[in-house]
Amino acid sequence: MALFQVTIKRKKQCGGVHLEPGMSVQVATKTDSNPLATNKQLILDAFMRVYGVDLQKAMALNPTDLEVVKVHN
């Protein structure tokens, strides 16, 4: 099991969703693979739960807008 920190890299307003740099969540995965590449739903759910924002609606579910760092293995 691995723990990843996912952080918004840049200010963005799209689809009525406002994102600020530094907004961050932690996501636990069953594998060591980057969740942005393997299980985006984990990231979507975490940002919705913590901030009430829909990254898919904001078109921000990509490496340009998100930084993914492995915190713990």
mmJSON file of the N, C-alpha and C atoms, coordinates in Angstrom:
{"data_MODEL":{"atom_site":{
"group_PDB":["ATOM","ATOM","ATOM","ATOM","ATOM","ATOM","ATOM","ATOM","ATOM","ATOM","ATOM","ATOM","ATOM","ATOM","ATOM","ATOM","ATOM","ATOM","ATOM","ATOM","ATOM","ATOM","ATOM","ATOM","ATOM","ATOM","ATOM","ATOM","ATOM","ATOM","ATOM","ATOM","ATOM","ATOM","ATOM","ATOM","ATOM","ATOM","ATOM","ATOM","ATOM","ATOM","ATOM","ATOM","ATOM","ATOM","ATOM","ATOM","ATOM","ATOM","ATOM","ATOM","ATOM","ATOM","ATOM","ATOM","ATOM","ATOM","ATOM","ATOM","ATOM","ATOM","ATOM","ATOM","ATOM","ATOM","ATOM","ATOM","ATOM","ATOM","ATOM","ATOM","ATOM","ATOM","ATOM","ATOM","ATOM","ATOM","ATOM","ATOM","ATOM","ATOM","ATOM","ATOM","ATOM","ATOM","ATOM","ATOM","ATOM","ATOM","ATOM","ATOM","ATOM","ATOM","ATOM","ATOM","ATOM","ATOM","ATOM","ATOM","ATOM","ATOM","ATOM","ATOM","ATOM","ATOM","ATOM","ATOM","ATOM","ATOM","ATOM","ATOM","ATOM","ATOM","ATOM","ATOM","ATOM","ATOM","ATOM","ATOM","ATOM","ATOM","ATOM","ATOM","ATOM","ATOM","ATOM","ATOM","ATOM","ATOM","ATOM","ATOM","ATOM","ATOM","ATOM","ATOM","ATOM","ATOM","ATOM","ATOM","ATOM","ATOM","ATOM","ATOM","ATOM","ATOM","ATOM","ATOM","ATOM","ATOM","ATOM","ATOM","ATOM","ATOM","ATOM","ATOM","ATOM","ATOM","ATOM","ATOM","ATOM","ATOM","ATOM","ATOM","ATOM","ATOM","ATOM","ATOM","ATOM","ATOM","ATOM","ATOM","ATOM","ATOM","ATOM","ATOM","ATOM","ATOM","ATOM","ATOM","ATOM","ATOM","ATOM","ATOM","ATOM","ATOM","ATOM","ATOM","ATOM","ATOM","ATOM","ATOM","ATOM","ATOM","ATOM","ATOM","ATOM","ATOM","ATOM","ATOM","ATOM","ATOM","ATOM","ATOM","ATOM","ATOM","ATOM","ATOM","ATOM","ATOM","ATOM","ATOM","ATOM","ATOM","ATOM","ATOM","ATOM","ATOM","ATOM"],
"id":[1,2,3,4,5,6,7,8,9,10,11,12,13,14,15,16,17,18,19,20,21,22,23,24,25,26,27,28,29,30,31,32,33,34,35,36,37,38,39,40,41,42,43,44,45,46,47,48,49,50,51,52,53,54,55,56,57,58,59,60,61,62,63,64,65,66,67,68,69,70,71,72,73,74,75,76,77,78,79,80,81,82,83,84,85,86,87,88,89,90,91,92,93,94,95,96,97,98,99,100,101,102,103,104,105,106,107,108,109,110,111,112,113,114,115,116,117,118,119,120,121,122,123,124,125,126,127,128,129,130,131,132,133,134,135,136,137,138,139,140,141,142,143,144,145,146,147,148,149,150,151,152,153,154,155,156,157,158,159,160,161,162,163,164,165,166,167,168,169,170,171,172,173,174,175,176,177,178,179,180,181,182,183,184,185,186,187,188,189,190,191,192,193,194,195,196,197,198,199,200,201,202,203,204,205,206,207,208,209,210,211,212,213,214,215,216,217,218,219],
"type_symbol":["N","C","C","N","C","C","N","C","C","N","C","C","N","C","C","N","C","C","N","C","C","N","C","C","N","C","C","N","C","C","N","C","C","N","C","C","N","C","C","N","C","C","N","C","C","N","C","C","N","C","C","N","C","C","N","C","C","N","C","C","N","C","C","N","C","C","N","C","C","N","C","C","N","C","C","N","C","C","N","C","C","N","C","C","N","C","C","N","C","C","N","C","C","N","C","C","N","C","C","N","C","C","N","C","C","N","C","C","N","C","C","N","C","C","N","C","C","N","C","C","N","C","C","N","C","C","N","C","C","N","C","C","N","C","C","N","C","C","N","C","C","N","C","C","N","C","C","N","C","C","N","C","C","N","C","C","N","C","C","N","C","C","N","C","C","N","C","C","N","C","C","N","C","C","N","C","C","N","C","C","N","C","C","N","C","C","N","C","C","N","C","C","N","C","C","N","C","C","N","C","C","N","C","C","N","C","C","N","C","C","N","C","C","N","C","C","N","C","C"],
"label_atom_id":["N","CA","C","N","CA","C","N","CA","C","N","CA","C","N","CA","C","N","CA","C","N","CA","C","N","CA","C","N","CA","C","N","CA","C","N","CA","C","N","CA","C","N","CA","C","N","CA","C","N","CA","C","N","CA","C","N","CA","C","N","CA","C","N","CA","C","N","CA","C","N","CA","C","N","CA","C","N","CA","C","N","CA","C","N","CA","C","N","CA","C","N","CA","C","N","CA","C","N","CA","C","N","CA","C","N","CA","C","N","CA","C","N","CA","C","N","CA","C","N","CA","C","N","CA","C","N","CA","C","N","CA","C","N","CA","C","N","CA","C","N","CA","C","N","CA","C","N","CA","C","N","CA","C","N","CA","C","N","CA","C","N","CA","C","N","CA","C","N","CA","C","N","CA","C","N","CA","C","N","CA","C","N","CA","C","N","CA","C","N","CA","C","N","CA","C","N","CA","C","N","CA","C","N","CA","C","N","CA","C","N","CA","C","N","CA","C","N","CA","C","N","CA","C","N","CA","C","N","CA","C","N","CA","C","N","CA","C","N","CA","C","N","CA","C","N","CA","C","N","CA","C","N","CA","C"],
"label_alt_id":[null,null,null,null,null,null,null,null,null,null,null,null,null,null,null,null,null,null,null,null,null,null,null,null,null,null,null,null,null,null,null,null,null,null,null,null,null,null,null,null,null,null,null,null,null,null,null,null,null,null,null,null,null,null,null,null,null,null,null,null,null,null,null,null,null,null,null,null,null,null,null,null,null,null,null,null,null,null,null,null,null,null,null,null,null,null,null,null,null,null,null,null,null,null,null,null,null,null,null,null,null,null,null,null,null,null,null,null,null,null,null,null,null,null,null,null,null,null,null,null,null,null,null,null,null,null,null,null,null,null,null,null,null,null,null,null,null,null,null,null,null,null,null,null,null,null,null,null,null,null,null,null,null,null,null,null,null,null,null,null,null,null,null,null,null,null,null,null,null,null,null,null,null,null,null,null,null,null,null,null,null,null,null,null,null,null,null,null,null,null,null,null,null,null,null,null,null,null,null,null,null,null,null,null,null,null,null,null,null,null,null,null,null,null,null,null,null,null,null],
"label_comp_id":["MET","MET","MET","ALA","ALA","ALA","LEU","LEU","LEU","PHE","PHE","PHE","GLN","GLN","GLN","VAL","VAL","VAL","THR","THR","THR","ILE","ILE","ILE","LYS","LYS","LYS","ARG","ARG","ARG","LYS","LYS","LYS","LYS","LYS","LYS","GLN","GLN","GLN","CYS","CYS","CYS","GLY","GLY","GLY","GLY","GLY","GLY","VAL","VAL","VAL","HIS","HIS","HIS","LEU","LEU","LEU","GLU","GLU","GLU","PRO","PRO","PRO","GLY","GLY","GLY","MET","MET","MET","SER","SER","SER","VAL","VAL","VAL","GLN","GLN","GLN","VAL","VAL","VAL","ALA","ALA","ALA","THR","THR","THR","LYS","LYS","LYS","THR","THR","THR","ASP","ASP","ASP","SER","SER","SER","ASN","ASN","ASN","PRO","PRO","PRO","LEU","LEU","LEU","ALA","ALA","ALA","THR","THR","THR","ASN","ASN","ASN","LYS","LYS","LYS","GLN","GLN","GLN","LEU","LEU","LEU","ILE","ILE","ILE","LEU","LEU","LEU","ASP","ASP","ASP","ALA","ALA","ALA","PHE","PHE","PHE","MET","MET","MET","ARG","ARG","ARG","VAL","VAL","VAL","TYR","TYR","TYR","GLY","GLY","GLY","VAL","VAL","VAL","ASP","ASP","ASP","LEU","LEU","LEU","GLN","GLN","GLN","LYS","LYS","LYS","ALA","ALA","ALA","MET","MET","MET","ALA","ALA","ALA","LEU","LEU","LEU","ASN","ASN","ASN","PRO","PRO","PRO","THR","THR","THR","ASP","ASP","ASP","LEU","LEU","LEU","GLU","GLU","GLU","VAL","VAL","VAL","VAL","VAL","VAL","LYS","LYS","LYS","VAL","VAL","VAL","HIS","HIS","HIS","ASN","ASN","ASN"],
"label_asym_id":["A","A","A","A","A","A","A","A","A","A","A","A","A","A","A","A","A","A","A","A","A","A","A","A","A","A","A","A","A","A","A","A","A","A","A","A","A","A","A","A","A","A","A","A","A","A","A","A","A","A","A","A","A","A","A","A","A","A","A","A","A","A","A","A","A","A","A","A","A","A","A","A","A","A","A","A","A","A","A","A","A","A","A","A","A","A","A","A","A","A","A","A","A","A","A","A","A","A","A","A","A","A","A","A","A","A","A","A","A","A","A","A","A","A","A","A","A","A","A","A","A","A","A","A","A","A","A","A","A","A","A","A","A","A","A","A","A","A","A","A","A","A","A","A","A","A","A","A","A","A","A","A","A","A","A","A","A","A","A","A","A","A","A","A","A","A","A","A","A","A","A","A","A","A","A","A","A","A","A","A","A","A","A","A","A","A","A","A","A","A","A","A","A","A","A","A","A","A","A","A","A","A","A","A","A","A","A","A","A","A","A","A","A","A","A","A","A","A","A"],
"label_entity_id":["1","1","1","1","1","1","1","1","1","1","1","1","1","1","1","1","1","1","1","1","1","1","1","1","1","1","1","1","1","1","1","1","1","1","1","1","1","1","1","1","1","1","1","1","1","1","1","1","1","1","1","1","1","1","1","1","1","1","1","1","1","1","1","1","1","1","1","1","1","1","1","1","1","1","1","1","1","1","1","1","1","1","1","1","1","1","1","1","1","1","1","1","1","1","1","1","1","1","1","1","1","1","1","1","1","1","1","1","1","1","1","1","1","1","1","1","1","1","1","1","1","1","1","1","1","1","1","1","1","1","1","1","1","1","1","1","1","1","1","1","1","1","1","1","1","1","1","1","1","1","1","1","1","1","1","1","1","1","1","1","1","1","1","1","1","1","1","1","1","1","1","1","1","1","1","1","1","1","1","1","1","1","1","1","1","1","1","1","1","1","1","1","1","1","1","1","1","1","1","1","1","1","1","1","1","1","1","1","1","1","1","1","1","1","1","1","1","1","1"],
"label_seq_id":[1,1,1,2,2,2,3,3,3,4,4,4,5,5,5,6,6,6,7,7,7,8,8,8,9,9,9,10,10,10,11,11,11,12,12,12,13,13,13,14,14,14,15,15,15,16,16,16,17,17,17,18,18,18,19,19,19,20,20,20,21,21,21,22,22,22,23,23,23,24,24,24,25,25,25,26,26,26,27,27,27,28,28,28,29,29,29,30,30,30,31,31,31,32,32,32,33,33,33,34,34,34,35,35,35,36,36,36,37,37,37,38,38,38,39,39,39,40,40,40,41,41,41,42,42,42,43,43,43,44,44,44,45,45,45,46,46,46,47,47,47,48,48,48,49,49,49,50,50,50,51,51,51,52,52,52,53,53,53,54,54,54,55,55,55,56,56,56,57,57,57,58,58,58,59,59,59,60,60,60,61,61,61,62,62,62,63,63,63,64,64,64,65,65,65,66,66,66,67,67,67,68,68,68,69,69,69,70,70,70,71,71,71,72,72,72,73,73,73],
"pdbx_PDB_ins_code":[null,null,null,null,null,null,null,null,null,null,null,null,null,null,null,null,null,null,null,null,null,null,null,null,null,null,null,null,null,null,null,null,null,null,null,null,null,null,null,null,null,null,null,null,null,null,null,null,null,null,null,null,null,null,null,null,null,null,null,null,null,null,null,null,null,null,null,null,null,null,null,null,null,null,null,null,null,null,null,null,null,null,null,null,null,null,null,null,null,null,null,null,null,null,null,null,null,null,null,null,null,null,null,null,null,null,null,null,null,null,null,null,null,null,null,null,null,null,null,null,null,null,null,null,null,null,null,null,null,null,null,null,null,null,null,null,null,null,null,null,null,null,null,null,null,null,null,null,null,null,null,null,null,null,null,null,null,null,null,null,null,null,null,null,null,null,null,null,null,null,null,null,null,null,null,null,null,null,null,null,null,null,null,null,null,null,null,null,null,null,null,null,null,null,null,null,null,null,null,null,null,null,null,null,null,null,null,null,null,null,null,null,null,null,null,null,null,null,null],
"Cartn_x":[0.843,0.0,0.883,0.513,1.301,0.413,1.039,0.341,0.909,0.018,0.42,-0.192,0.559,0.055,-0.207,-1.423,-1.82,-2.119,-1.42,-1.5,-1.81,-2.677,-2.962,-1.737,-1.264,-0.048,-0.298,-1.48,-1.702,-3.152,-3.349,-4.688,-5.497,-6.751,-7.584,-9.044,-9.783,-11.232,-11.834,-12.594,-13.173,-14.419,-15.461,-16.691,-17.323,-17.098,-17.657,-16.903,-15.752,-14.938,-13.684,-13.374,-12.209,-11.159,-9.957,-8.856,-7.707,-7.081,-5.939,-4.708,-3.532,-2.313,-2.144,-1.702,-1.493,-2.62,-3.799,-4.874,-4.341,-4.46,-3.778,-4.599,-4.492,-5.131,-4.133,-4.378,-3.586,-4.48,-3.908,-4.645,-3.869,-4.527,-3.905,-4.282,-3.287,-3.526,-3.051,-3.568,-3.173,-1.853,-1.457,-0.215,0.707,1.91,2.863,2.7,1.714,1.512,0.869,1.264,0.727,-0.789,-1.592,-3.051,-3.586,-2.823,-3.25,-3.238,-2.399,-2.319,-3.185,-3.419,-4.086,-5.479,-5.75,-7.044,-7.426,-7.825,-8.175,-9.364,-10.211,-11.395,-11.021,-9.918,-9.452,-9.176,-8.545,-8.215,-9.492,-10.376,-11.651,-12.416,-12.527,-13.279,-12.64,-11.311,-10.622,-10.825,-10.686,-10.882,-12.34,-13.269,-14.679,-14.952,-14.393,-14.614,-14.002,-12.776,-12.058,-12.47,-12.579,-12.823,-14.181,-14.876,-16.163,-16.008,-14.877,-14.646,-14.555,-15.035,-15.029,-13.91,-12.799,-11.657,-11.987,-12.878,-13.252,-14.01,-14.921,-15.676,-14.736,-13.694,-12.715,-11.668,-11.772,-10.797,-9.376,-9.197,-7.905,-7.354,-7.817,-7.369,-6.248,-5.136,-4.006,-2.707,-1.566,-0.266,0.08,-0.577,-0.337,-0.851,-1.969,-2.609,-2.323,-1.915,-1.722,-0.292,0.227,1.52,1.239,1.778,1.574,2.932,3.027,4.272,3.99,4.816,4.689,5.221,4.395,4.752,5.281,4.624,4.992,4.716,5.559,5.404,4.731],
"Cartn_y":[-1.18,0.0,1.237,2.239,3.462,4.677,5.746,6.992,8.078,8.782,9.849,11.169,12.24,13.592,14.2,14.696,15.292,16.758,17.642,19.082,19.839,20.838,21.726,22.601,22.669,23.417,24.863,25.154,26.511,26.934,28.227,28.784,28.49,28.082,27.744,27.955,28.494,28.634,28.149,27.068,26.465,25.699,25.812,25.08,25.469,26.695,27.157,26.655,26.019,25.493,26.349,26.763,27.608,26.795,26.711,25.978,26.926,26.721,27.541,26.651,27.167,26.392,26.063,24.85,24.437,23.596,23.627,22.74,21.321,20.536,19.253,18.2,16.961,15.813,14.66,13.703,12.477,11.32,10.435,9.316,8.032,7.037,5.726,4.813,4.091,3.159,1.762,0.76,-0.616,-0.979,-0.171,-0.432,0.778,0.647,1.76,2.673,2.408,3.181,4.538,5.519,6.874,6.824,7.306,7.243,8.116,9.1,9.936,9.122,8.107,7.248,5.995,5.545,4.249,4.307,5.272,5.315,6.759,7.493,8.911,9.122,8.11,8.253,8.506,7.927,8.184,9.667,10.283,11.71,12.547,12.21,12.935,12.901,11.712,11.556,12.334,12.311,13.008,14.517,15.108,16.555,16.942,16.091,16.37,16.311,15.319,15.14,16.281,16.683,17.685,19.116,19.418,20.804,21.03,19.957,20.111,20.583,20.254,20.666,19.433,19.59,18.525,18.793,18.065,18.274,17.934,16.993,16.628,17.773,18.391,19.533,20.713,20.841,21.92,21.574,20.37,19.892,20.005,19.561,19.679,18.327,17.281,15.945,15.501,16.258,16.006,16.468,16.028,16.386,17.882,18.602,20.041,20.767,20.294,20.958,20.293,19.033,18.285,17.778,17.911,17.315,16.13,14.977,13.764,13.316,13.244,12.862,11.679,10.663,9.504,9.878,9.734,10.122,8.931,7.798,6.62,5.354,4.384,3.117,2.09],
"Cartn_z":[0.0,0.0,0.0,-0.783,-0.882,-0.61,-0.14,0.138,-0.771,-1.458,-2.371,-1.937,-2.117,-1.884,-3.265,-3.479,-4.748,-4.495,-5.229,-4.984,-6.279,-6.168,-7.3,-7.535,-8.79,-9.108,-9.517,-10.083,-10.577,-10.365,-10.319,-10.152,-11.415,-11.202,-12.351,-12.005,-12.954,-12.822,-14.127,-14.038,-15.228,-14.822,-15.61,-15.321,-14.005,-13.558,-12.297,-11.076,-11.29,-10.196,-10.062,-8.844,-8.578,-7.823,-8.389,-7.763,-7.452,-6.321,-5.901,-5.742,-6.096,-5.887,-4.401,-4.138,-2.759,-2.186,-2.82,-2.369,-2.5,-1.438,-1.409,-0.681,-1.156,-0.498,-0.481,0.4,0.416,0.002,-0.822,-1.378,-1.126,-0.564,-0.345,-1.509,-2.037,-3.129,-2.736,-3.407,-3.13,-3.812,-4.813,-5.538,-5.419,-5.951,-5.951,-7.162,-7.99,-9.219,-8.934,-9.719,-9.626,-9.845,-8.889,-9.032,-10.165,-10.594,-11.719,-13.008,-13.054,-14.231,-14.1,-12.881,-12.72,-12.111,-11.231,-10.558,-10.229,-11.243,-11.081,-10.145,-10.031,-9.185,-7.73,-7.268,-5.902,-5.689,-6.671,-6.595,-6.664,-7.601,-7.716,-6.404,-5.818,-4.564,-3.417,-3.339,-2.246,-2.325,-3.517,-3.645,-3.399,-3.786,-3.524,-2.028,-1.36,0.079,0.903,0.557,1.354,1.0,-0.306,-0.732,-1.385,-1.727,-2.41,-3.841,-4.474,-5.866,-6.768,-7.983,-8.975,-9.979,-9.841,-10.735,-12.177,-12.385,-13.744,-14.409,-13.683,-14.2,-14.481,-13.658,-13.832,-14.888,-15.452,-16.438,-15.889,-14.653,-13.974,-13.541,-14.158,-13.777,-14.716,-14.667,-15.561,-14.908,-15.446,-14.852,-14.961,-15.842,-15.943,-14.714,-14.178,-13.044,-11.7,-11.712,-10.468,-10.317,-9.123,-8.779,-7.858,-8.223,-7.426,-6.882,-5.549,-4.883,-3.966,-4.059,-3.188,-1.808,-0.785,0.57,1.363,1.192,1.995,1.192,1.369,0.667,1.512],
"occupancy":[1.0,1.0,1.0,1.0,1.0,1.0,1.0,1.0,1.0,1.0,1.0,1.0,1.0,1.0,1.0,1.0,1.0,1.0,1.0,1.0,1.0,1.0,1.0,1.0,1.0,1.0,1.0,1.0,1.0,1.0,1.0,1.0,1.0,1.0,1.0,1.0,1.0,1.0,1.0,1.0,1.0,1.0,1.0,1.0,1.0,1.0,1.0,1.0,1.0,1.0,1.0,1.0,1.0,1.0,1.0,1.0,1.0,1.0,1.0,1.0,1.0,1.0,1.0,1.0,1.0,1.0,1.0,1.0,1.0,1.0,1.0,1.0,1.0,1.0,1.0,1.0,1.0,1.0,1.0,1.0,1.0,1.0,1.0,1.0,1.0,1.0,1.0,1.0,1.0,1.0,1.0,1.0,1.0,1.0,1.0,1.0,1.0,1.0,1.0,1.0,1.0,1.0,1.0,1.0,1.0,1.0,1.0,1.0,1.0,1.0,1.0,1.0,1.0,1.0,1.0,1.0,1.0,1.0,1.0,1.0,1.0,1.0,1.0,1.0,1.0,1.0,1.0,1.0,1.0,1.0,1.0,1.0,1.0,1.0,1.0,1.0,1.0,1.0,1.0,1.0,1.0,1.0,1.0,1.0,1.0,1.0,1.0,1.0,1.0,1.0,1.0,1.0,1.0,1.0,1.0,1.0,1.0,1.0,1.0,1.0,1.0,1.0,1.0,1.0,1.0,1.0,1.0,1.0,1.0,1.0,1.0,1.0,1.0,1.0,1.0,1.0,1.0,1.0,1.0,1.0,1.0,1.0,1.0,1.0,1.0,1.0,1.0,1.0,1.0,1.0,1.0,1.0,1.0,1.0,1.0,1.0,1.0,1.0,1.0,1.0,1.0,1.0,1.0,1.0,1.0,1.0,1.0,1.0,1.0,1.0,1.0,1.0,1.0,1.0,1.0,1.0,1.0,1.0,1.0],
"B_iso_or_equiv":[0.0,0.0,0.0,0.0,0.0,0.0,0.0,0.0,0.0,0.0,0.0,0.0,0.0,0.0,0.0,0.0,0.0,0.0,0.0,0.0,0.0,0.0,0.0,0.0,0.0,0.0,0.0,0.0,0.0,0.0,0.0,0.0,0.0,0.0,0.0,0.0,0.0,0.0,0.0,0.0,0.0,0.0,0.0,0.0,0.0,0.0,0.0,0.0,0.0,0.0,0.0,0.0,0.0,0.0,0.0,0.0,0.0,0.0,0.0,0.0,0.0,0.0,0.0,0.0,0.0,0.0,0.0,0.0,0.0,0.0,0.0,0.0,0.0,0.0,0.0,0.0,0.0,0.0,0.0,0.0,0.0,0.0,0.0,0.0,0.0,0.0,0.0,0.0,0.0,0.0,0.0,0.0,0.0,0.0,0.0,0.0,0.0,0.0,0.0,0.0,0.0,0.0,0.0,0.0,0.0,0.0,0.0,0.0,0.0,0.0,0.0,0.0,0.0,0.0,0.0,0.0,0.0,0.0,0.0,0.0,0.0,0.0,0.0,0.0,0.0,0.0,0.0,0.0,0.0,0.0,0.0,0.0,0.0,0.0,0.0,0.0,0.0,0.0,0.0,0.0,0.0,0.0,0.0,0.0,0.0,0.0,0.0,0.0,0.0,0.0,0.0,0.0,0.0,0.0,0.0,0.0,0.0,0.0,0.0,0.0,0.0,0.0,0.0,0.0,0.0,0.0,0.0,0.0,0.0,0.0,0.0,0.0,0.0,0.0,0.0,0.0,0.0,0.0,0.0,0.0,0.0,0.0,0.0,0.0,0.0,0.0,0.0,0.0,0.0,0.0,0.0,0.0,0.0,0.0,0.0,0.0,0.0,0.0,0.0,0.0,0.0,0.0,0.0,0.0,0.0,0.0,0.0,0.0,0.0,0.0,0.0,0.0,0.0,0.0,0.0,0.0,0.0,0.0,0.0],
"pdbx_formal_charge":[null,null,null,null,null,null,null,null,null,null,null,null,null,null,null,null,null,null,null,null,null,null,null,null,null,null,null,null,null,null,null,null,null,null,null,null,null,null,null,null,null,null,null,null,null,null,null,null,null,null,null,null,null,null,null,null,null,null,null,null,null,null,null,null,null,null,null,null,null,null,null,null,null,null,null,null,null,null,null,null,null,null,null,null,null,null,null,null,null,null,null,null,null,null,null,null,null,null,null,null,null,null,null,null,null,null,null,null,null,null,null,null,null,null,null,null,null,null,null,null,null,null,null,null,null,null,null,null,null,null,null,null,null,null,null,null,null,null,null,null,null,null,null,null,null,null,null,null,null,null,null,null,null,null,null,null,null,null,null,null,null,null,null,null,null,null,null,null,null,null,null,null,null,null,null,null,null,null,null,null,null,null,null,null,null,null,null,null,null,null,null,null,null,null,null,null,null,null,null,null,null,null,null,null,null,null,null,null,null,null,null,null,null,null,null,null,null,null,null],
"auth_seq_id":[1,1,1,2,2,2,3,3,3,4,4,4,5,5,5,6,6,6,7,7,7,8,8,8,9,9,9,10,10,10,11,11,11,12,12,12,13,13,13,14,14,14,15,15,15,16,16,16,17,17,17,18,18,18,19,19,19,20,20,20,21,21,21,22,22,22,23,23,23,24,24,24,25,25,25,26,26,26,27,27,27,28,28,28,29,29,29,30,30,30,31,31,31,32,32,32,33,33,33,34,34,34,35,35,35,36,36,36,37,37,37,38,38,38,39,39,39,40,40,40,41,41,41,42,42,42,43,43,43,44,44,44,45,45,45,46,46,46,47,47,47,48,48,48,49,49,49,50,50,50,51,51,51,52,52,52,53,53,53,54,54,54,55,55,55,56,56,56,57,57,57,58,58,58,59,59,59,60,60,60,61,61,61,62,62,62,63,63,63,64,64,64,65,65,65,66,66,66,67,67,67,68,68,68,69,69,69,70,70,70,71,71,71,72,72,72,73,73,73],
"auth_comp_id":["MET","MET","MET","ALA","ALA","ALA","LEU","LEU","LEU","PHE","PHE","PHE","GLN","GLN","GLN","VAL","VAL","VAL","THR","THR","THR","ILE","ILE","ILE","LYS","LYS","LYS","ARG","ARG","ARG","LYS","LYS","LYS","LYS","LYS","LYS","GLN","GLN","GLN","CYS","CYS","CYS","GLY","GLY","GLY","GLY","GLY","GLY","VAL","VAL","VAL","HIS","HIS","HIS","LEU","LEU","LEU","GLU","GLU","GLU","PRO","PRO","PRO","GLY","GLY","GLY","MET","MET","MET","SER","SER","SER","VAL","VAL","VAL","GLN","GLN","GLN","VAL","VAL","VAL","ALA","ALA","ALA","THR","THR","THR","LYS","LYS","LYS","THR","THR","THR","ASP","ASP","ASP","SER","SER","SER","ASN","ASN","ASN","PRO","PRO","PRO","LEU","LEU","LEU","ALA","ALA","ALA","THR","THR","THR","ASN","ASN","ASN","LYS","LYS","LYS","GLN","GLN","GLN","LEU","LEU","LEU","ILE","ILE","ILE","LEU","LEU","LEU","ASP","ASP","ASP","ALA","ALA","ALA","PHE","PHE","PHE","MET","MET","MET","ARG","ARG","ARG","VAL","VAL","VAL","TYR","TYR","TYR","GLY","GLY","GLY","VAL","VAL","VAL","ASP","ASP","ASP","LEU","LEU","LEU","GLN","GLN","GLN","LYS","LYS","LYS","ALA","ALA","ALA","MET","MET","MET","ALA","ALA","ALA","LEU","LEU","LEU","ASN","ASN","ASN","PRO","PRO","PRO","THR","THR","THR","ASP","ASP","ASP","LEU","LEU","LEU","GLU","GLU","GLU","VAL","VAL","VAL","VAL","VAL","VAL","LYS","LYS","LYS","VAL","VAL","VAL","HIS","HIS","HIS","ASN","ASN","ASN"],
"auth_asym_id":["A","A","A","A","A","A","A","A","A","A","A","A","A","A","A","A","A","A","A","A","A","A","A","A","A","A","A","A","A","A","A","A","A","A","A","A","A","A","A","A","A","A","A","A","A","A","A","A","A","A","A","A","A","A","A","A","A","A","A","A","A","A","A","A","A","A","A","A","A","A","A","A","A","A","A","A","A","A","A","A","A","A","A","A","A","A","A","A","A","A","A","A","A","A","A","A","A","A","A","A","A","A","A","A","A","A","A","A","A","A","A","A","A","A","A","A","A","A","A","A","A","A","A","A","A","A","A","A","A","A","A","A","A","A","A","A","A","A","A","A","A","A","A","A","A","A","A","A","A","A","A","A","A","A","A","A","A","A","A","A","A","A","A","A","A","A","A","A","A","A","A","A","A","A","A","A","A","A","A","A","A","A","A","A","A","A","A","A","A","A","A","A","A","A","A","A","A","A","A","A","A","A","A","A","A","A","A","A","A","A","A","A","A","A","A","A","A","A","A"],
"auth_atom_id":["N","CA","C","N","CA","C","N","CA","C","N","CA","C","N","CA","C","N","CA","C","N","CA","C","N","CA","C","N","CA","C","N","CA","C","N","CA","C","N","CA","C","N","CA","C","N","CA","C","N","CA","C","N","CA","C","N","CA","C","N","CA","C","N","CA","C","N","CA","C","N","CA","C","N","CA","C","N","CA","C","N","CA","C","N","CA","C","N","CA","C","N","CA","C","N","CA","C","N","CA","C","N","CA","C","N","CA","C","N","CA","C","N","CA","C","N","CA","C","N","CA","C","N","CA","C","N","CA","C","N","CA","C","N","CA","C","N","CA","C","N","CA","C","N","CA","C","N","CA","C","N","CA","C","N","CA","C","N","CA","C","N","CA","C","N","CA","C","N","CA","C","N","CA","C","N","CA","C","N","CA","C","N","CA","C","N","CA","C","N","CA","C","N","CA","C","N","CA","C","N","CA","C","N","CA","C","N","CA","C","N","CA","C","N","CA","C","N","CA","C","N","CA","C","N","CA","C","N","CA","C","N","CA","C","N","CA","C","N","CA","C","N","CA","C","N","CA","C","N","CA","C","N","CA","C"],
"pdbx_PDB_model_num":[1,1,1,1,1,1,1,1,1,1,1,1,1,1,1,1,1,1,1,1,1,1,1,1,1,1,1,1,1,1,1,1,1,1,1,1,1,1,1,1,1,1,1,1,1,1,1,1,1,1,1,1,1,1,1,1,1,1,1,1,1,1,1,1,1,1,1,1,1,1,1,1,1,1,1,1,1,1,1,1,1,1,1,1,1,1,1,1,1,1,1,1,1,1,1,1,1,1,1,1,1,1,1,1,1,1,1,1,1,1,1,1,1,1,1,1,1,1,1,1,1,1,1,1,1,1,1,1,1,1,1,1,1,1,1,1,1,1,1,1,1,1,1,1,1,1,1,1,1,1,1,1,1,1,1,1,1,1,1,1,1,1,1,1,1,1,1,1,1,1,1,1,1,1,1,1,1,1,1,1,1,1,1,1,1,1,1,1,1,1,1,1,1,1,1,1,1,1,1,1,1,1,1,1,1,1,1,1,1,1,1,1,1,1,1,1,1,1,1]
}}}
